[in-house]
Amino acid sequence: MRETIEFRIPERHAARLLEPGLGVRLDESTRKVVLPIEDKRIQEIGRIERSFTQKGTSFFLGWSIHRRYTEEELRSAELLNLVIRAYLEPPGSMCGTEYDDAVACQHCGAGAQMKTPLVLNTRRVPKNKDIAQTIAGEIVVSPRFVTAFQEHGLRGAEFRPVLHQGRKGPQPSELSHLVVTSRPLKLTSRTVAGNNPFDLDERNEHRCPKGHIAGLNQLSELYVERASHDGSDICLTDKLFGDRRGELRPEPRLLISPKLSGVLTEMKAKGFILELAHFE
């Protein structure tokens, strides 16, 4: 596995504080810097970021961690993290989907129950993708995803109708709402989460006092208890990532078996990438 961190840094900061020639300019105001996870220059970026944080600001505009695996690593994995890369807006709550927020956690917003079928503007679903999600974490899948899942006898999910919110009101669509029904997989302490690579949120400002939230962002690969797995081909983590802000809701991570991974590879499914996850 090759792991890198990408930073987007204001050019005015990069030119003044980074070594000459590090990164590439995306435009007049922004520089992209991509470094291997073991590169010592990441520590220097962390030192600069902490100095900016003390002044109430940030050195970088954004960051992301990228993990690239060999085909052999993916083939030999016992468990995989399916990372959805196809998104759509607006979310269900802005299209007519109703939630019961009264049952949600008052601290983090986790646990709100969907009271109606999922209603979306399905025209906003990315074309030719077999799986996509809204910014609120609602997951939709294509007819061929549903067919493949059912024909191969896969377990752990059910597929509910998705309604299209058009001018004439909610209408049936060909998409399905993916609802995971298996037992959640318990994250272990080896899973690292935090605000960013240099801030692990030691004050627990973005963690729920009732234990629902692992952290604002996932920083490491996922590690789960083997004993919590009920044998299903698709599962969710027991703890969530993110926070409740407007229409955004904290989300679990989606984990799949090698069998489901093989089915998706065979059908050349689109809309996601795979990362390794680990049983302990």
PyMOL commands that set and color helices and strands:
alter all, ss='L'
color gray80, all
select helices_A, chain A and resi 11-17+41-53+71-75+92-94+101-103+122-124+143-151+226-228+258-266
alter helices_A, ss='H'
color red, helices_A
select strands_A, chain A and resi 2-10+24-25+30-36+62-68+79-84+87-88+99-100+113-114+118-120+131-134+139-141+157-166+169-180+193-194+213-215+217-218+222-224+234-236+240-241+254-256+272-279
alter strands_A, ss='S'
color yellow, strands_A
deselect
rebuild
show_as cartoon
